[in-house]
Amino acid sequence: MSVSTRTTRTVHPAVRPGGRPLTAEDLWRIPRVGAPAAAPDGTWAVIPVTTYDLEKNEGKTRLWMVSATAAFEPRPLTAPDLTSTAPRISPDGTRVAFVRSATRRRRRSSTILPLDGGEAEKVTDLPLGVIDPRWFPDGLRVAFLAPLIAGHLTIEQTKARIEERDKDPVKAHVTEDRIYRYWDTWLDGGEVPHLFVLDLETRELKDLTPTSTRWFELMDPEGQYDISPDGTEIAFSANVSQPPHRACAGRSTRCRSPAASQRA
């Protein structure tokens, strides 16, 4: 018995007859699909989809609910005029937590949307917004990152410092730090991420890292922490570099924090 090993190749022309070259404008018209958040039973997911307006030079992200079994057509969960990102589905699959803002540059709030009907509810209003919300296993609490300003490490102090900065007519950046800018983001303002836990029933807000002045990942701080299966601890990754950042700022360390007392 012989087994054929002959292979075939099909060569397609690089230019489609009657077509035209792909342009940069064509690329920006293609919707960009983000990381999906799967339902607990795996039968559906919530997916962020970003579209761009070339005339306004801005993009907006909308959340879509998609079936993994073709049980229903994809349907939008959020409005097209606001940007909604970082979806996280509750452990019981009845709600989705996400981050919402008017634009990518505006302050972002943590929002909870019931999937069985009803309006989305904004559950945070912090001076520098929030990043990367995550559900606790009990479904009663949500963790997230929120920047505060070093030297002003409470929500009230950070808010006061922002108001003071906004009133200052001098907008020049002055620093002795070796690392003061990352791509289009200034790093000399003292903003550092803190881990918060919000109780959705009592609305108690607790800072789990009240004295921290460490950066998280500069490119994208999302995905830098996770909650233990029993909800008692949070593990996170933080940069080891401290001002004035004479050493390389790319090194990180792994840390743990108690996740506050569990709900009864």
Secondary structure, 3 states (H helix, E strand, C coil): CCCCCCCCCCCCCCCCCCCCCCCHHHHHHCCEECCCEECCCCCEEEEEEEEEECCCCEEEEEEEEEECCCCCCCEECCCCCCEEEEEEECCCCCEEEEEEECCCCCCCEEEEEECCCCCCEECCCCCCCCEEEEECCCCCEEEEEEEEECCECCHHHHHHHHHHHHHCCCCCCCCCCCCCEECCEECCCCEEEEEEEEECCCCCEEECCCCCCCCCCCCCCCCCEEECCCCCEEEEEEECCCCCCCCCCCCEEEEEEECCCCCC
